[in-house]
Amino acid sequence: MTVRLYDSQAQALRDFTPITAGQVGMYVCGPTVQSSPHIGHLRSALVYDLLRRWLNYRGLAVTFVRNVTDVDDKVLVNATDHEPWWALAYRVELEFTAGYNRLGILPPTYEPRATASIPQMQAIIAELIERGHAYAAEHDGGHGGDVYFDTGSWPSYGALTRQKRDNMEAAADADPRGKRDPRDFALWKARKDGEPASASWDSPWGPGRPGWHIECSAMAERYLGAHFDIHGGGLDLRFPHHENELAQSSAAGHGFANFWVHNGLVNIGGQKMSKSLGNSVYAAELFEQARPLVLRYYLAAAHYRSTIDYSAGSLPEAEAALERIESFLSRVDRRLAGTRFAGSVAPQIPDAFASALDDDLAVPQALAVLHETVRAGNAALDSEDLQAAASARSEVVAMTEILGINPLSPAWATNEDTAARAALDTLVSRLIDDRATARDNKDYAAADRIRAELTAAGITLEDTQTGAHWSLES
């Protein structure tokens, strides 16, 4: 089945056909490393990790580029005398990388920093000036070193978000001095008094630094070429960032992105997350509240284009859902151990699961198939149909591996919480065996006492035809 993706520019689902057969170039706007990562950053990175994994599964070799904006107005503002901007940027970049790694997000093929592509940015700016789509600003009696994109020179400006230029507000990304029109946006920013010399580069227009939008255009072209398959990012980046990227790259004569993919945002208790409201939920807080595997399940469970509304009850629900998967795998592996059915079926995914992910990465529908397979696998164990149970296990392992939530995967083996669960499974299984022995000996008081101790510890037992299996209470 053909993979279909929602193209934000077309505002429609489109069949995905790579520019080069068998290969995909994907550029995703990464973080501006001004401060610590929050839940929205993790959600966005995970969305494109899932898309990349699925395209890989479909036999496509993905070149995945996620940039780091390491010089920016906000980075400079947050720097201090004790921590220069470049040190702040690197420290925060490491925080993002650590968060991505803990969440099981695959490392990008390339992760360029903006400061490493200044010549490429200047080359695009020079091309835009030559083509009549950009101009060096004049103020203070001469050229002031600022360069702006002339939005009025590009008739297609607004094509991504389907806005008319006349209805747009003034661009607020730079000092308006020398602008021909308030909607023109900065390509190059002249160095200002008080800014560190280390955040300034020589250019034909004077010392300064690049505007935010030109950074991504230059890095995307440098690593993927002038025409590539997918450009991704958060919904909040559609305007002005992605709109301006599209305009300047197209005006420079580049094909740029074939598909624009945008993930939904994260609300907190029904409100938009913002620093002004003081309701930001940072990655460090999330990792204190739940296992990374649970966080990955939670952030992946909603459709990528939908808004997630995070609240205090969100993670326990995800924990309970994941534990149903873990409990089945633990139960089926114990039952199949030593039988001819152990490892007898190669991992494979059901057609319904594949169809869901082919259809605009519909993870909720894919998870429904996964949980139905878990239910069917438990039913097969109850009825002593070990062949069906083995088949269900192979499908569950294959589906969770695709989504990056396979509890048996070596990727999670080093996680302390996973090790703790393995130890808990050993202890609980021993108590279950002791309880079974007590019941066989008609020592029902001892059997009841063991069950009561497990219940008091938050562990639920379910007695079936093939024995008892356990789960943690949600």
KEKOL-936221 format. One line per field, with one value per residue (C-alpha): x, y, z; residue number from 1. Coordinates in steps of 0.2 Angstrom, whole numbers, plus 5000, padded with zeros to 4 digits. Last residue first. Layout:
BEGIN
c1	X ...
c2	Y ...
c3	Z ...
pos	NUM ...
This chain:
BEGIN
c1	4985 4987 5002 5000 5000 4998 4990 4989 4985 4967 4967 4969 4972 4983 4984 4999 4998 5009 4994 4987 5003 5002 4984 4988 5002 4990 4976 4988 4994 4977 4972 4985 4976 4993 4990 4984 5000 5010 5001 5004 5023 5023 5014 5027 5041 5033 5032 5050 5056 5044 5050 5068 5063 5053 5068 5079 5066 5066 5085 5086 5100 5088 5078 5087 5090 5071 5061 5049 5046 5041 5050 5034 5041 5048 5031 5023 5035 5035 5016 5015 5028 5018 5002 5009 5016 4999 4990 5002 5000 4981 4980 4962 4968 4984 4974 4964 4980 4986 4969 4969 4987 4982 4968 4980 4992 4978 4971 4989 4989 4973 4980 4997 4989 5005 4996 4988 5003 5003 4985 4987 5003 4993 4979 4990 4997 5016 5028 5040 5046 5036 5044 5053 5046 5032 5042 5040 5054 5048 5031 5021 5034 5036 5018 5016 5030 5025 5007 5012 5022 5008 4996 5009 5010 4992 4993 5008 4999 4984 4996 5005 4989 4982 4992 4987 4994 4982 4990 4985 4982 4993 5004 4989 4989 4998 5016 5018 5011 5020 5037 5033 5030 5046 5055 5048 5037 5036 5055 5057 5043 5051 5068 5059 5051 5032 5029 5014 5022 5008 5021 5032 5019 5010 4992 4979 4968 4978 4994 4993 5005 5007 5002 5015 5018 5023 5027 5030 5040 5053 5065 5064 5078 5078 5083 5065 5060 5072 5067 5049 5049 5060 5049 5033 5042 5047 5032 5021 5022 5033 5019 5013 5029 5042 5045 5051 5050 5056 5071 5076 5091 5101 5100 5114 5118 5101 5093 5107 5105 5086 5087 5098 5090 5074 5083 5092 5111 5124 5133 5149 5146 5136 5149 5150 5161 5154 5147 5142 5161 5161 5148 5133 5134 5132 5123 5130 5120 5107 5107 5091 5079 5060 5050 5033 5036 5040 5056 5065 5079 5076 5063 5074 5073 5062 5045 5039 5024 5007 5000 4983 4991 5002 4988 4988 4987 4999 5012 5008 5010 5023 5019 5020 5039 5045 5033 5041 5058 5070 5080 5099 5105 5123 5119 5122 5123 5118 5112 5100 5100 5095 5104 5091 5082 5072 5080 5088 5106 5100 5093 5109 5119 5108 5109 5128 5128 5119 5131 5145 5137 5135 5144 5136 5119 5124 5121 5114 5116 5110 5099 5100 5086 5074 5073 5066 5081 5091 5080 5081 5100 5102 5091 5101 5117 5111 5107 5126 5132 5121 5125 5144 5142 5131 5144 5141 5149 5145 5128 5119 5100 5099 5111 5102 5086 5092 5099 5115 5115 5100 5103 5097 5088 5093 5087 5093 5081 5083 5066 5061 5044 5052 5063 5048 5040 5056 5057 5039 5041 5057 5048 5034 5046 5056 5039 5034 5050 5051 5033 5037 5050 5069 5080 5084 5091 5096 5084 5079 5077 5068 5066 5074 5070 5078 5071 5078 5071 5067 5074 5061 5051 5033 5021 5003 4995 4983 4977 4981 4992 5005 5002 5005 4996 5005 5000 5011 5006 5000
c2	5008 4991 4982 4966 4948 4931 4915 4898 4891 4890 4907 4916 4935 4943 4961 4969 4985 4980 4976 4965 4955 4953 4948 4935 4928 4927 4919 4905 4903 4901 4889 4876 4863 4856 4861 4878 4880 4875 4888 4901 4897 4898 4915 4921 4916 4924 4940 4940 4937 4949 4962 4960 4962 4977 4985 4981 4991 5005 5006 5008 4998 4985 4998 4999 4980 4978 4967 4981 4985 5003 5010 5010 4998 4987 4987 4981 4967 4961 4961 4951 4938 4936 4934 4920 4912 4913 4906 4891 4889 4887 4883 4891 4904 4906 4910 4922 4931 4932 4939 4953 4957 4957 4969 4980 4981 4984 4998 5005 5006 5015 5028 5028 5034 5039 5047 5031 5020 5019 5012 5000 4993 4989 4982 4971 4963 4965 4950 4943 4925 4912 4897 4907 4896 4885 4869 4871 4874 4892 4895 4898 4910 4919 4921 4928 4941 4946 4948 4958 4970 4974 4976 4986 4998 5002 5005 5016 5026 5029 5033 5046 5056 5059 5074 5083 5085 5090 5083 5093 5082 5081 5067 5056 5053 5038 5043 5055 5043 5028 5037 5043 5026 5019 5034 5027 5040 5055 5060 5059 5071 5084 5083 5085 5102 5105 5124 5131 5148 5157 5169 5155 5147 5130 5133 5129 5114 5107 5109 5110 5101 5106 5097 5090 5098 5090 5100 5089 5092 5103 5115 5117 5131 5146 5159 5165 5147 5147 5164 5161 5143 5148 5163 5152 5140 5153 5165 5155 5137 5136 5134 5118 5110 5104 5094 5097 5081 5076 5086 5099 5111 5097 5087 5092 5110 5114 5110 5119 5135 5136 5132 5147 5159 5159 5163 5179 5177 5186 5203 5212 5222 5219 5209 5198 5196 5186 5191 5181 5181 5200 5200 5211 5227 5238 5229 5218 5220 5206 5196 5188 5199 5199 5211 5214 5231 5237 5246 5242 5253 5252 5239 5230 5212 5197 5206 5205 5217 5208 5200 5204 5213 5198 5187 5171 5153 5146 5139 5151 5167 5175 5168 5185 5188 5206 5212 5201 5210 5199 5210 5214 5224 5230 5249 5255 5274 5289 5281 5270 5260 5242 5229 5222 5205 5198 5207 5192 5198 5202 5184 5176 5186 5180 5162 5163 5172 5157 5145 5154 5154 5135 5130 5143 5135 5118 5103 5087 5074 5056 5060 5050 5038 5043 5031 5043 5043 5047 5062 5069 5067 5076 5090 5092 5092 5106 5116 5115 5119 5134 5141 5139 5148 5162 5165 5158 5168 5185 5178 5171 5171 5187 5180 5163 5172 5183 5168 5157 5139 5134 5115 5106 5089 5080 5063 5054 5040 5024 5018 5000 5002 4999 5014 5024 5018 5022 5039 5043 5037 5048 5062 5062 5059 5075 5085 5077 5079 5098 5100 5091 5104 5105 5117 5135 5144 5130 5134 5116 5106 5110 5094 5090 5073 5067 5050 5037 5021 5030 5048 5062 5050 5046 5050 5049 5065 5070 5088 5105 5107 5117 5106 5090 5076 5060 5044 5029 5018 5000
c3	5187 5197 5192 5182 5186 5178 5187 5179 5162 5165 5171 5188 5187 5200 5203 5211 5221 5235 5246 5232 5232 5251 5250 5236 5247 5262 5252 5247 5265 5271 5257 5262 5251 5246 5228 5234 5244 5228 5217 5230 5230 5211 5212 5225 5213 5199 5209 5213 5195 5188 5201 5195 5177 5182 5191 5175 5165 5177 5177 5158 5151 5142 5134 5117 5119 5114 5125 5131 5112 5112 5097 5086 5074 5088 5096 5080 5078 5096 5096 5080 5086 5102 5093 5083 5098 5107 5091 5091 5110 5110 5128 5129 5142 5132 5116 5125 5131 5113 5107 5120 5115 5097 5100 5109 5094 5082 5093 5093 5074 5074 5087 5077 5060 5051 5037 5031 5028 5047 5048 5033 5041 5057 5048 5038 5054 5057 5057 5069 5064 5073 5081 5094 5108 5100 5102 5121 5134 5137 5129 5145 5153 5136 5135 5152 5151 5134 5140 5155 5145 5133 5147 5156 5142 5143 5162 5161 5147 5158 5173 5162 5157 5174 5179 5163 5146 5132 5116 5100 5084 5069 5076 5080 5099 5106 5102 5117 5129 5123 5123 5141 5146 5139 5148 5164 5173 5184 5186 5167 5165 5176 5167 5150 5156 5158 5155 5164 5169 5160 5152 5148 5138 5136 5128 5141 5143 5157 5148 5129 5118 5099 5083 5071 5054 5038 5022 5007 4991 5000 4992 4973 4973 4962 4975 4976 4980 4995 5001 5000 5007 5022 5025 5026 5037 5050 5050 5051 5049 5065 5078 5069 5074 5062 5046 5028 5017 5000 4994 4981 4983 4990 5006 5017 5011 5005 5021 5031 5020 5021 5039 5043 5032 5043 5059 5053 5050 5060 5059 5052 5036 5020 5011 5027 5042 5056 5073 5089 5095 5094 5109 5107 5117 5101 5088 5074 5058 5055 5039 5031 5041 5036 5025 5032 5039 5021 5014 5030 5035 5053 5057 5070 5068 5069 5072 5054 5052 5052 5037 5029 5013 5011 5008 5018 5012 5025 5013 4999 5009 4997 4980 4972 4978 4976 4989 5002 4999 5010 5021 5024 5038 5037 5039 5022 5022 5031 5047 5037 5021 5021 5010 4998 4994 4980 4966 4958 4963 4981 4982 4976 4989 5003 4997 4997 5014 5021 5013 5021 5038 5038 5054 5065 5062 5070 5059 5065 5051 5050 5065 5081 5084 5097 5111 5124 5134 5119 5114 5132 5133 5116 5121 5137 5127 5116 5132 5137 5119 5117 5135 5131 5114 5122 5136 5153 5168 5160 5155 5140 5140 5129 5116 5115 5113 5098 5089 5088 5091 5080 5080 5064 5062 5046 5042 5026 5025 5015 5010 5012 5020 5037 5034 5030 5046 5056 5049 5053 5070 5073 5065 5078 5092 5089 5090 5106 5115 5110 5116 5133 5137 5133 5143 5137 5123 5111 5097 5094 5078 5062 5053 5036 5027 5011 5006 4995 4986 4970 4970 4972 4984 4981 4995 4990 4996 5010 5008 5014 4999 5009 5025 5015 5024 5021 5011 5010 4996 5000
pos	474 473 472 471 470 469 468 467 466 465 464 463 462 461 460 459 458 457 456 455 454 453 452 451 450 449 448 447 446 445 444 443 442 441 440 439 438 437 436 435 434 433 432 431 430 429 428 427 426 425 424 423 422 421 420 419 418 417 416 415 414 413 412 411 410 409 408 407 406 405 404 403 402 401 400 399 398 397 396 395 394 393 392 391 390 389 388 387 386 385 384 383 382 381 380 379 378 377 376 375 374 373 372 371 370 369 368 367 366 365 364 363 362 361 360 359 358 357 356 355 354 353 352 351 350 349 348 347 346 345 344 343 342 341 340 339 338 337 336 335 334 333 332 331 330 329 328 327 326 325 324 323 322 321 320 319 318 317 316 315 314 313 312 311 310 309 308 307 306 305 304 303 302 301 300 299 298 297 296 295 294 293 292 291 290 289 288 287 286 285 284 283 282 281 280 279 278 277 276 275 274 273 272 271 270 269 268 267 266 265 264 263 262 261 260 259 258 257 256 255 254 253 252 251 250 249 248 247 246 245 244 243 242 241 240 239 238 237 236 235 234 233 232 231 230 229 228 227 226 225 224 223 222 221 220 219 218 217 216 215 214 213 212 211 210 209 208 207 206 205 204 203 202 201 200 199 198 197 196 195 194 193 192 191 190 189 188 187 186 185 184 183 182 181 180 179 178 177 176 175 174 173 172 171 170 169 168 167 166 165 164 163 162 161 160 159 158 157 156 155 154 153 152 151 150 149 148 147 146 145 144 143 142 141 140 139 138 137 136 135 134 133 132 131 130 129 128 127 126 125 124 123 122 121 120 119 118 117 116 115 114 113 112 111 110 109 108 107 106 105 104 103 102 101 100 99 98 97 96 95 94 93 92 91 90 89 88 87 86 85 84 83 82 81 80 79 78 77 76 75 74 73 72 71 70 69 68 67 66 65 64 63 62 61 60 59 58 57 56 55 54 53 52 51 50 49 48 47 46 45 44 43 42 41 40 39 38 37 36 35 34 33 32 31 30 29 28 27 26 25 24 23 22 21 20 19 18 17 16 15 14 13 12 11 10 9 8 7 6 5 4 3 2 1
